[in-house]
Structure formats: C-alpha cells, structure tokens
C-alpha cells in the first residue's frame, strides 16, 4: 500500500503510517530499529531495494531522506516536504517513508526525521554516497548509534580512508570493511591450521578499491609484519599471500566467486568466496550495533604505513651512518679552522730534534689535522637498504 503526501509535515506522515497499518490489518508495530538512508535521487532506488531485502532479516522502519536541489533562487526560499508512505508488501517486512526535502528545510533534515523515529529502538544512518567527512558530527549522524558509510563510492577512496581515520568515532563503520569479512574469516582459519610464524604478506587487488587497503592494514596491525599492497586487474580482491617459516599460504580468487586456498604440505582446497550484494552487507551491519574495535584498530594503522613497514630498521641504520659521517666532516672542518686562527711566531725555532710535523731533513710534513683537512671529504651516501626503501 502506498500513500502519497504533498507539501506535508512529520505529524501527517505519522498519521498516514497508522492509517496504512490499519488498512492492511496489522496495527501492531513489530520493528526492531530505524534505518535512515541519506542519498540522492539517482541512487535512491538501489539503496531502498537493498534496505527492503535486508528488512526480511531485520524488520525496520526505513526513512529515505532525499535532498532536492531547487533550480531557481525563488524556489530555494520556499520550503516543502513531500512524502511517500509504503506499508505491507511494498515495504518488505517493515515500513518505508520516502522524504523529499525542498528549499531551506533540506538544511534541517534532522527536524523532519526525529518525530518519525521508532521509540526506544536503535537508529542506524546509512550514506550510500556522498558521506560527510565526520559522520558523528553530522546532524543526522548524531541521532544514530551506528553510522554506515561506503568509501568505495567516493572519488578518492584511499584519501577517504585517511579522513575516516582522523574523524573516527565509536559506532562508525564502512561497507568496504564489511566486504572483506569472508576474507578475514578464511585467513584466520588458515593460520589456525599451522604453527608457523608469518614473516611477510602481500595483498593483491584492483586499484581504487579501499577493501584491499583495509585488509592489508588489518593484517599488518594484527600480525605486525611487513605488508605489500600490489595491483591487479580485479575484480575486487584477487589474492593474499603470506610467507611463513614453514612455506607460503596463498588465498587466490581470480574470477570473483571461487577461491583456492593453498597451504604448504596440504592439498589445495576450493572455497566459495563470491562478491556479495549490498543487501547482504547491510544485513550483516545491522546484526551488531556495538562499536567495531577491530575496524577502528585497522583503520588507524594508516595507509601510508603499507609497503614500508619492514623498512624502518634499515632506514634508522642508514640515518645513523649519515649522521656519523656528517659528524666526522664537522670535526675536520673545526680542526682546520683552529689551525688557521693560531698566531704565527716571529722568533726562529730553536735547533734540536725535528718538531712534530717536520721530517728529519727539515722538510715540512702535514700534521694529521692538516692531512684530514686537505683530504677530500667523502660524500655521505645512504646505504643500499635506504635506497631500496626510498625506491619502494
């Protein structure tokens, strides 16, 4: 059942919800949460379809907030709220309200959403696209216990991960993190089967896919080993290789659906690792509404630390060698300066044993300080490990 309301208010929307439930013969409310979807007109259909599919597992009231951009300056000064109320078969197993905000009311969406929230029920806000840099400080995000974004939908996913790390608040999560749940489970199960120590890891996947970076950061954070991020043609994540002291462990998924797990000394096994739809990802996020500490730890590890985790000791050793060489050059320069500033004596030197710095026949011989000053200073060059680290 659908009820269209034009130029309406939140109070009229609530009355339409009650009317719709009575019309289909289900006056009781059996929903467990409120899902607020903040999107645009272009992506509203796909987001609403995914939410309706997820509602079969989590009956909820879904509020779709669409901020419509007015075309003329006159329309921007006129505020209007249009709503579409769906109950019954048209709304999955819950209720759906599509809110279209025009004019100045679009800047105060929280005032429209707040009266429509289910009482005493958790609130989840999901931005399929165009998520704010700090979801917790967004007016709508401040109403929620859980805030879901998707860095895969951003123009610069890797840079977006850095912004998410800087503004992280308990309750934030990312569908790019949800996508790698099967990978994390499979890799953890593979390591449980062996007693080897992991020495290095390589994560391979397509470019501009933040799930690859998140998986690499999770492995580097948990295993405390160097992790290399390499590129492939996709789709998505394609392979993870862990080098251990007992041999390599490889999880390879070339076609995006079926993967092969290879462990040294064991036969290869085929495992299902298909790419999941958005509805499955949202349903997984709605299963737990508490803060995800594992995601927070992996996110704060930092993308810039990938591919260089194992170079730190070499860099420190090279820096120490450069500092030592610079100190030696400085000491030689100071010795030359002192030798030049010492006053020359007008009195003839007394006869006797040859002075220090003279040969027996009276020929002048350079002192060690003068010899060090005349010798060409060796250029301080970084050792090979530093060059390799810089090249990486």
C-alpha beads as a LAMMPS data file, in Angstrom:
LAMMPS data file: protein, C-alpha beads

392 atoms
391 bonds

1 atom types
1 bond types

-500.0 500.0 xlo xhi
-500.0 500.0 ylo yhi
-500.0 500.0 zlo zhi

Masses

1 110.0

Atoms # bond

1 1 1 0.000 0.000 0.000
2 1 1 1.279 3.466 -0.933
3 1 1 0.156 6.837 0.347
4 1 1 1.442 9.998 -1.357
5 1 1 1.607 13.229 0.629
6 1 1 2.481 16.588 -0.977
7 1 1 3.600 19.662 0.991
8 1 1 3.086 17.784 4.231
9 1 1 4.504 17.634 7.772
10 1 1 6.018 14.965 10.022
11 1 1 2.763 14.782 12.013
12 1 1 0.742 13.972 8.880
13 1 1 3.287 11.330 7.906
14 1 1 2.859 9.618 11.278
15 1 1 -0.915 9.611 10.842
16 1 1 -0.528 8.108 7.368
17 1 1 1.611 5.295 8.821
18 1 1 -1.085 4.440 11.378
19 1 1 -3.759 4.593 8.670
20 1 1 -1.780 2.323 6.386
21 1 1 -1.184 -0.313 9.096
22 1 1 -4.882 -0.406 9.934
23 1 1 -5.807 -0.698 6.251
24 1 1 -3.718 -3.842 5.804
25 1 1 -4.866 -5.299 9.133
26 1 1 -1.575 -5.104 11.089
27 1 1 -1.948 -2.334 13.682
28 1 1 0.886 -3.695 15.856
29 1 1 4.436 -2.450 15.316
30 1 1 6.959 -5.311 15.274
31 1 1 10.073 -3.497 14.049
32 1 1 13.430 -3.633 15.786
33 1 1 15.186 -0.471 14.570
34 1 1 15.003 2.650 12.418
35 1 1 17.176 2.760 9.310
36 1 1 17.761 6.258 7.908
37 1 1 19.129 6.346 4.353
38 1 1 20.592 9.667 3.213
39 1 1 21.024 9.674 -0.545
40 1 1 20.212 11.457 -3.777
41 1 1 17.562 10.778 -6.397
42 1 1 19.969 8.862 -8.615
43 1 1 20.913 6.259 -6.010
44 1 1 17.649 6.152 -4.039
45 1 1 16.159 3.177 -5.884
46 1 1 19.161 0.861 -5.405
47 1 1 19.577 1.840 -1.753
48 1 1 15.883 1.335 -0.997
49 1 1 15.866 -2.057 -2.736
50 1 1 18.831 -3.209 -0.649
51 1 1 17.148 -1.986 2.546
52 1 1 13.910 -3.794 1.702
53 1 1 15.797 -7.040 1.094
54 1 1 17.660 -6.629 4.396
55 1 1 14.369 -6.000 6.220
56 1 1 13.457 -9.685 5.842
57 1 1 16.176 -10.351 8.418
58 1 1 15.782 -7.085 10.354
59 1 1 12.222 -5.690 10.264
60 1 1 12.660 -1.943 10.464
61 1 1 11.191 1.435 9.685
62 1 1 13.157 2.807 6.754
63 1 1 13.326 6.566 6.277
64 1 1 14.804 7.659 2.949
65 1 1 15.982 11.282 3.040
66 1 1 16.397 12.850 -0.416
67 1 1 17.506 16.478 -0.530
68 1 1 16.225 18.004 -3.740
69 1 1 18.167 20.909 -5.207
70 1 1 15.920 23.775 -6.312
71 1 1 16.626 25.168 -9.766
72 1 1 15.693 28.833 -9.308
73 1 1 16.518 31.285 -6.494
74 1 1 12.789 31.733 -5.833
75 1 1 12.292 28.000 -5.269
76 1 1 15.228 27.888 -2.858
77 1 1 13.407 30.217 -0.479
78 1 1 10.277 28.021 -0.460
79 1 1 10.438 25.052 1.888
80 1 1 8.391 21.966 1.145
81 1 1 8.245 18.369 2.286
82 1 1 6.825 15.619 0.082
83 1 1 6.444 12.103 1.435
84 1 1 5.635 8.658 0.116
85 1 1 4.453 6.165 2.745
86 1 1 4.718 2.449 1.970
87 1 1 3.402 -0.354 4.146
88 1 1 2.708 -4.030 3.578
89 1 1 4.175 -5.816 0.568
90 1 1 5.550 -2.579 -0.879
91 1 1 7.830 -2.085 2.131
92 1 1 9.345 -5.519 2.703
93 1 1 8.578 -6.651 6.255
94 1 1 8.565 -3.180 7.776
95 1 1 7.566 0.349 6.864
96 1 1 9.118 2.755 4.393
97 1 1 8.832 6.522 4.181
98 1 1 10.483 8.378 1.317
99 1 1 11.037 12.022 2.277
100 1 1 11.863 14.627 -0.371
101 1 1 13.069 17.901 1.082
102 1 1 12.968 21.171 -0.888
103 1 1 14.340 24.596 -0.080
104 1 1 15.587 25.567 3.349
105 1 1 14.076 22.505 5.010
106 1 1 16.789 20.428 3.333
107 1 1 19.313 22.023 5.726
108 1 1 17.286 20.845 8.728
109 1 1 16.576 17.224 7.820
110 1 1 17.040 16.119 11.459
111 1 1 13.935 18.121 12.435
112 1 1 11.870 16.105 9.960
113 1 1 13.393 12.721 10.827
114 1 1 13.326 13.000 14.625
115 1 1 9.495 12.742 15.049
116 1 1 9.439 9.675 12.766
117 1 1 11.943 7.550 14.715
118 1 1 10.649 4.431 16.426
119 1 1 10.511 4.967 20.199
120 1 1 13.028 3.006 22.305
121 1 1 14.663 1.462 19.226
122 1 1 18.214 1.777 17.854
123 1 1 18.850 4.172 14.975
124 1 1 21.215 3.408 12.079
125 1 1 22.138 6.029 9.472
126 1 1 23.494 4.904 6.102
127 1 1 25.070 7.096 3.427
128 1 1 25.311 5.055 0.176
129 1 1 27.092 8.010 -1.495
130 1 1 28.391 11.459 -0.542
131 1 1 29.003 10.677 3.121
132 1 1 30.156 13.539 5.370
133 1 1 33.798 13.668 6.409
134 1 1 32.788 13.330 10.071
135 1 1 29.592 11.230 10.234
136 1 1 29.288 11.551 14.022
137 1 1 29.094 15.351 13.819
138 1 1 26.523 15.338 11.025
139 1 1 23.057 16.413 12.308
140 1 1 21.530 13.122 11.153
141 1 1 24.514 11.046 12.235
142 1 1 24.230 12.481 15.748
143 1 1 20.841 10.751 16.092
144 1 1 22.273 7.275 15.444
145 1 1 24.077 4.594 17.424
146 1 1 25.560 3.223 14.196
147 1 1 26.770 5.183 11.155
148 1 1 27.432 3.302 7.904
149 1 1 29.418 4.786 5.021
150 1 1 30.962 3.351 1.847
151 1 1 34.372 4.670 0.808
152 1 1 34.159 2.611 -2.392
153 1 1 31.573 5.119 -3.682
154 1 1 33.874 8.125 -3.158
155 1 1 36.039 9.688 -5.870
156 1 1 39.304 9.185 -3.956
157 1 1 38.811 6.085 -1.784
158 1 1 42.327 5.889 -0.329
159 1 1 42.310 9.533 0.738
160 1 1 38.825 8.994 2.157
161 1 1 40.200 6.260 4.409
162 1 1 42.593 8.777 5.932
163 1 1 39.723 11.174 6.616
164 1 1 37.697 8.368 8.215
165 1 1 40.628 7.512 10.487
166 1 1 41.042 11.126 11.612
167 1 1 37.341 11.544 12.395
168 1 1 36.598 8.044 13.721
169 1 1 34.002 7.822 16.496
170 1 1 32.824 4.539 18.099
171 1 1 29.837 3.412 16.054
172 1 1 31.313 4.324 12.643
173 1 1 31.703 1.565 10.078
174 1 1 32.282 1.128 6.358
175 1 1 30.785 -1.266 3.820
176 1 1 34.277 -1.609 2.332
177 1 1 35.231 -3.222 5.641
178 1 1 32.129 -5.426 5.582
179 1 1 33.070 -6.733 2.137
180 1 1 36.246 -8.378 3.461
181 1 1 34.578 -10.307 6.311
182 1 1 34.790 -13.651 4.402
183 1 1 38.445 -12.969 3.572
184 1 1 39.311 -12.249 7.192
185 1 1 37.496 -15.390 8.346
186 1 1 39.240 -17.594 5.779
187 1 1 42.719 -16.209 6.501
188 1 1 42.244 -16.569 10.254
189 1 1 41.087 -20.176 9.790
190 1 1 44.118 -20.914 7.595
191 1 1 46.532 -19.607 10.224
192 1 1 44.810 -21.716 12.884
193 1 1 45.786 -24.852 10.952
194 1 1 49.543 -24.222 11.120
195 1 1 52.081 -23.402 13.821
196 1 1 54.279 -21.239 11.621
197 1 1 55.364 -17.641 12.072
198 1 1 54.267 -15.184 9.377
199 1 1 57.204 -13.182 8.012
200 1 1 55.653 -11.070 5.227
201 1 1 52.287 -10.584 3.493
202 1 1 51.221 -9.402 0.042
203 1 1 47.638 -8.263 -0.732
204 1 1 46.684 -8.104 -4.399
205 1 1 43.614 -6.352 -5.795
206 1 1 42.300 -3.805 -8.228
207 1 1 43.236 -0.152 -7.965
208 1 1 40.971 2.336 -6.154
209 1 1 39.391 -0.427 -4.084
210 1 1 39.566 0.539 -0.382
211 1 1 38.735 -3.020 0.709
212 1 1 42.241 -4.052 -0.391
213 1 1 43.821 -1.344 1.754
214 1 1 41.632 -2.221 4.742
215 1 1 42.547 -5.910 4.509
216 1 1 46.241 -5.037 4.225
217 1 1 46.030 -2.694 7.229
218 1 1 44.198 -5.351 9.251
219 1 1 46.902 -7.951 8.511
220 1 1 49.727 -5.507 9.264
221 1 1 48.066 -4.415 12.502
222 1 1 47.350 -7.943 13.737
223 1 1 50.459 -9.787 12.542
224 1 1 52.977 -6.959 12.991
225 1 1 54.797 -7.877 9.773
226 1 1 55.572 -6.002 6.528
227 1 1 52.561 -5.959 4.195
228 1 1 52.854 -5.122 0.496
229 1 1 49.916 -3.811 -1.500
230 1 1 50.097 -4.796 -5.192
231 1 1 47.726 -4.112 -8.082
232 1 1 45.806 -6.498 -10.330
233 1 1 43.026 -6.339 -12.878
234 1 1 40.382 -7.395 -10.350
235 1 1 37.545 -7.899 -9.814
236 1 1 37.977 -6.608 -6.251
237 1 1 40.414 -8.532 -4.096
238 1 1 42.196 -11.228 -6.063
239 1 1 44.848 -12.801 -3.811
240 1 1 46.580 -12.776 -0.440
241 1 1 49.993 -14.398 0.001
242 1 1 51.514 -14.950 3.451
243 1 1 55.162 -16.009 3.601
244 1 1 55.868 -18.110 6.710
245 1 1 58.855 -20.036 8.019
246 1 1 57.016 -23.238 7.026
247 1 1 56.175 -22.175 3.478
248 1 1 53.694 -19.886 1.734
249 1 1 49.950 -19.698 2.443
250 1 1 48.022 -18.383 -0.582
251 1 1 44.344 -17.485 -0.940
252 1 1 43.736 -16.817 -4.640
253 1 1 40.432 -15.670 -6.172
254 1 1 40.863 -14.846 -9.826
255 1 1 37.242 -14.900 -11.023
256 1 1 35.458 -13.123 -8.156
257 1 1 33.483 -16.153 -6.970
258 1 1 35.599 -19.271 -6.322
259 1 1 38.914 -19.113 -4.465
260 1 1 41.750 -21.598 -3.952
261 1 1 43.427 -21.981 -0.574
262 1 1 46.981 -23.350 -0.752
263 1 1 48.922 -24.324 2.392
264 1 1 52.388 -25.869 2.302
265 1 1 52.166 -29.622 2.858
266 1 1 48.384 -29.786 2.311
267 1 1 46.287 -30.309 -0.826
268 1 1 44.739 -27.254 -2.449
269 1 1 41.127 -26.574 -1.488
270 1 1 38.416 -24.697 -3.376
271 1 1 36.389 -22.319 -1.174
272 1 1 33.340 -20.200 -2.005
273 1 1 34.285 -16.529 -1.794
274 1 1 31.788 -14.736 -4.002
275 1 1 31.294 -10.986 -4.097
276 1 1 28.225 -10.093 -2.075
277 1 1 25.339 -7.769 -2.857
278 1 1 24.664 -4.567 -0.938
279 1 1 21.632 -6.099 0.792
280 1 1 23.827 -8.797 2.350
281 1 1 26.323 -6.181 3.510
282 1 1 23.643 -4.029 5.151
283 1 1 22.074 -7.076 6.806
284 1 1 25.464 -8.001 8.295
285 1 1 25.987 -4.490 9.676
286 1 1 22.544 -4.484 11.269
287 1 1 23.327 -7.680 13.201
288 1 1 25.619 -5.830 15.573
289 1 1 25.113 -2.275 16.779
290 1 1 28.065 -2.065 19.171
291 1 1 31.360 -0.353 18.214
292 1 1 33.661 -2.379 15.971
293 1 1 37.037 -2.112 17.728
294 1 1 38.785 -4.306 15.159
295 1 1 37.771 -1.959 12.346
296 1 1 38.927 1.035 14.377
297 1 1 42.350 -0.516 15.023
298 1 1 42.869 -1.433 11.356
299 1 1 41.691 1.978 10.148
300 1 1 44.038 3.851 12.472
301 1 1 47.030 1.786 11.326
302 1 1 47.270 4.102 8.335
303 1 1 47.515 3.555 4.590
304 1 1 50.863 5.354 4.430
305 1 1 52.482 2.631 6.546
306 1 1 51.795 -0.080 3.967
307 1 1 54.702 -1.246 1.764
308 1 1 57.186 0.338 4.209
309 1 1 56.556 -1.498 7.468
310 1 1 59.705 -3.596 7.171
311 1 1 61.971 -0.749 6.041
312 1 1 62.069 1.048 9.379
313 1 1 65.197 -0.718 10.796
314 1 1 67.107 -0.151 7.546
315 1 1 66.109 3.496 7.451
316 1 1 67.184 4.016 11.042
317 1 1 70.575 2.357 10.365
318 1 1 71.134 4.479 7.267
319 1 1 70.235 7.652 9.123
320 1 1 72.734 6.762 11.857
321 1 1 75.509 6.177 9.259
322 1 1 74.786 9.509 7.590
323 1 1 74.833 11.322 10.929
324 1 1 78.168 9.699 11.839
325 1 1 79.752 10.721 8.535
326 1 1 78.463 14.284 8.896
327 1 1 79.907 14.454 12.416
328 1 1 83.348 13.372 11.142
329 1 1 83.293 16.063 8.441
330 1 1 82.282 18.684 11.010
331 1 1 85.179 17.705 13.297
332 1 1 87.665 18.012 10.413
333 1 1 86.320 21.467 9.497
334 1 1 86.645 22.619 13.129
335 1 1 90.245 21.403 13.272
336 1 1 91.134 23.330 10.100
337 1 1 89.539 26.475 11.489
338 1 1 91.557 26.215 14.708
339 1 1 94.801 25.699 12.768
340 1 1 94.170 28.787 10.622
341 1 1 93.362 31.009 13.622
342 1 1 96.544 30.128 15.649
343 1 1 99.111 33.135 15.561
344 1 1 102.442 32.617 13.767
345 1 1 105.658 33.241 15.845
346 1 1 108.352 35.691 14.552
347 1 1 111.187 34.101 16.579
348 1 1 113.257 31.408 14.868
349 1 1 112.577 27.950 16.043
350 1 1 115.283 26.544 18.288
351 1 1 117.602 23.934 16.899
352 1 1 117.071 20.498 18.137
353 1 1 115.036 17.447 17.336
354 1 1 112.661 17.913 14.427
355 1 1 109.350 19.376 15.567
356 1 1 106.211 17.460 15.228
357 1 1 105.119 17.749 11.632
358 1 1 108.678 18.048 10.199
359 1 1 110.872 15.447 8.643
360 1 1 114.432 14.887 9.801
361 1 1 115.843 16.898 6.867
362 1 1 113.688 19.925 7.612
363 1 1 111.040 19.095 5.013
364 1 1 107.528 20.013 6.128
365 1 1 105.157 17.181 6.799
366 1 1 101.407 17.605 7.172
367 1 1 100.003 17.046 10.615
368 1 1 97.091 14.611 10.977
369 1 1 94.680 17.540 11.276
370 1 1 96.068 19.209 8.130
371 1 1 96.055 15.911 6.292
372 1 1 92.392 15.414 7.238
373 1 1 91.613 18.950 6.065
374 1 1 93.377 18.513 2.717
375 1 1 91.847 15.146 2.063
376 1 1 88.653 15.463 0.006
377 1 1 85.589 14.938 2.172
378 1 1 83.760 11.777 1.294
379 1 1 80.205 12.299 0.257
380 1 1 77.782 10.828 2.789
381 1 1 75.735 8.364 0.885
382 1 1 72.843 6.299 2.148
383 1 1 73.448 2.569 2.301
384 1 1 71.700 0.207 -0.030
385 1 1 68.796 -0.622 2.357
386 1 1 67.765 3.035 2.484
387 1 1 67.917 3.313 -1.308
388 1 1 65.687 0.274 -1.582
389 1 1 63.275 1.672 0.986
390 1 1 63.143 5.011 -0.865
391 1 1 62.572 3.244 -4.149
392 1 1 59.631 1.443 -2.635

Bonds

1 1 1 2
2 1 2 3
3 1 3 4
4 1 4 5
5 1 5 6
6 1 6 7
7 1 7 8
8 1 8 9
9 1 9 10
10 1 10 11
11 1 11 12
12 1 12 13
13 1 13 14
14 1 14 15
15 1 15 16
16 1 16 17
17 1 17 18
18 1 18 19
19 1 19 20
20 1 20 21
21 1 21 22
22 1 22 23
23 1 23 24
24 1 24 25
25 1 25 26
26 1 26 27
27 1 27 28
28 1 28 29
29 1 29 30
30 1 30 31
31 1 31 32
32 1 32 33
33 1 33 34
34 1 34 35
35 1 35 36
36 1 36 37
37 1 37 38
38 1 38 39
39 1 39 40
40 1 40 41
41 1 41 42
42 1 42 43
43 1 43 44
44 1 44 45
45 1 45 46
46 1 46 47
47 1 47 48
48 1 48 49
49 1 49 50
50 1 50 51
51 1 51 52
52 1 52 53
53 1 53 54
54 1 54 55
55 1 55 56
56 1 56 57
57 1 57 58
58 1 58 59
59 1 59 60
60 1 60 61
61 1 61 62
62 1 62 63
63 1 63 64
64 1 64 65
65 1 65 66
66 1 66 67
67 1 67 68
68 1 68 69
69 1 69 70
70 1 70 71
71 1 71 72
72 1 72 73
73 1 73 74
74 1 74 75
75 1 75 76
76 1 76 77
77 1 77 78
78 1 78 79
79 1 79 80
80 1 80 81
81 1 81 82
82 1 82 83
83 1 83 84
84 1 84 85
85 1 85 86
86 1 86 87
87 1 87 88
88 1 88 89
89 1 89 90
90 1 90 91
91 1 91 92
92 1 92 93
93 1 93 94
94 1 94 95
95 1 95 96
96 1 96 97
97 1 97 98
98 1 98 99
99 1 99 100
100 1 100 101
101 1 101 102
102 1 102 103
103 1 103 104
104 1 104 105
105 1 105 106
106 1 106 107
107 1 107 108
108 1 108 109
109 1 109 110
110 1 110 111
111 1 111 112
112 1 112 113
113 1 113 114
114 1 114 115
115 1 115 116
116 1 116 117
117 1 117 118
118 1 118 119
119 1 119 120
120 1 120 121
121 1 121 122
122 1 122 123
123 1 123 124
124 1 124 125
125 1 125 126
126 1 126 127
127 1 127 128
128 1 128 129
129 1 129 130
130 1 130 131
131 1 131 132
132 1 132 133
133 1 133 134
134 1 134 135
135 1 135 136
136 1 136 137
137 1 137 138
138 1 138 139
139 1 139 140
140 1 140 141
141 1 141 142
142 1 142 143
143 1 143 144
144 1 144 145
145 1 145 146
146 1 146 147
147 1 147 148
148 1 148 149
149 1 149 150
150 1 150 151
151 1 151 152
152 1 152 153
153 1 153 154
154 1 154 155
155 1 155 156
156 1 156 157
157 1 157 158
158 1 158 159
159 1 159 160
160 1 160 161
161 1 161 162
162 1 162 163
163 1 163 164
164 1 164 165
165 1 165 166
166 1 166 167
167 1 167 168
168 1 168 169
169 1 169 170
170 1 170 171
171 1 171 172
172 1 172 173
173 1 173 174
174 1 174 175
175 1 175 176
176 1 176 177
177 1 177 178
178 1 178 179
179 1 179 180
180 1 180 181
181 1 181 182
182 1 182 183
183 1 183 184
184 1 184 185
185 1 185 186
186 1 186 187
187 1 187 188
188 1 188 189
189 1 189 190
190 1 190 191
191 1 191 192
192 1 192 193
193 1 193 194
194 1 194 195
195 1 195 196
196 1 196 197
197 1 197 198
198 1 198 199
199 1 199 200
200 1 200 201
201 1 201 202
202 1 202 203
203 1 203 204
204 1 204 205
205 1 205 206
206 1 206 207
207 1 207 208
208 1 208 209
209 1 209 210
210 1 210 211
211 1 211 212
212 1 212 213
213 1 213 214
214 1 214 215
215 1 215 216
216 1 216 217
217 1 217 218
218 1 218 219
219 1 219 220
220 1 220 221
221 1 221 222
222 1 222 223
223 1 223 224
224 1 224 225
225 1 225 226
226 1 226 227
227 1 227 228
228 1 228 229
229 1 229 230
230 1 230 231
231 1 231 232
232 1 232 233
233 1 233 234
234 1 234 235
235 1 235 236
236 1 236 237
237 1 237 238
238 1 238 239
239 1 239 240
240 1 240 241
241 1 241 242
242 1 242 243
243 1 243 244
244 1 244 245
245 1 245 246
246 1 246 247
247 1 247 248
248 1 248 249
249 1 249 250
250 1 250 251
251 1 251 252
252 1 252 253
253 1 253 254
254 1 254 255
255 1 255 256
256 1 256 257
257 1 257 258
258 1 258 259
259 1 259 260
260 1 260 261
261 1 261 262
262 1 262 263
263 1 263 264
264 1 264 265
265 1 265 266
266 1 266 267
267 1 267 268
268 1 268 269
269 1 269 270
270 1 270 271
271 1 271 272
272 1 272 273
273 1 273 274
274 1 274 275
275 1 275 276
276 1 276 277
277 1 277 278
278 1 278 279
279 1 279 280
280 1 280 281
281 1 281 282
282 1 282 283
283 1 283 284
284 1 284 285
285 1 285 286
286 1 286 287
287 1 287 288
288 1 288 289
289 1 289 290
290 1 290 291
291 1 291 292
292 1 292 293
293 1 293 294
294 1 294 295
295 1 295 296
296 1 296 297
297 1 297 298
298 1 298 299
299 1 299 300
300 1 300 301
301 1 301 302
302 1 302 303
303 1 303 304
304 1 304 305
305 1 305 306
306 1 306 307
307 1 307 308
308 1 308 309
309 1 309 310
310 1 310 311
311 1 311 312
312 1 312 313
313 1 313 314
314 1 314 315
315 1 315 316
316 1 316 317
317 1 317 318
318 1 318 319
319 1 319 320
320 1 320 321
321 1 321 322
322 1 322 323
323 1 323 324
324 1 324 325
325 1 325 326
326 1 326 327
327 1 327 328
328 1 328 329
329 1 329 330
330 1 330 331
331 1 331 332
332 1 332 333
333 1 333 334
334 1 334 335
335 1 335 336
336 1 336 337
337 1 337 338
338 1 338 339
339 1 339 340
340 1 340 341
341 1 341 342
342 1 342 343
343 1 343 344
344 1 344 345
345 1 345 346
346 1 346 347
347 1 347 348
348 1 348 349
349 1 349 350
350 1 350 351
351 1 351 352
352 1 352 353
353 1 353 354
354 1 354 355
355 1 355 356
356 1 356 357
357 1 357 358
358 1 358 359
359 1 359 360
360 1 360 361
361 1 361 362
362 1 362 363
363 1 363 364
364 1 364 365
365 1 365 366
366 1 366 367
367 1 367 368
368 1 368 369
369 1 369 370
370 1 370 371
371 1 371 372
372 1 372 373
373 1 373 374
374 1 374 375
375 1 375 376
376 1 376 377
377 1 377 378
378 1 378 379
379 1 379 380
380 1 380 381
381 1 381 382
382 1 382 383
383 1 383 384
384 1 384 385
385 1 385 386
386 1 386 387
387 1 387 388
388 1 388 389
389 1 389 390
390 1 390 391
391 1 391 392
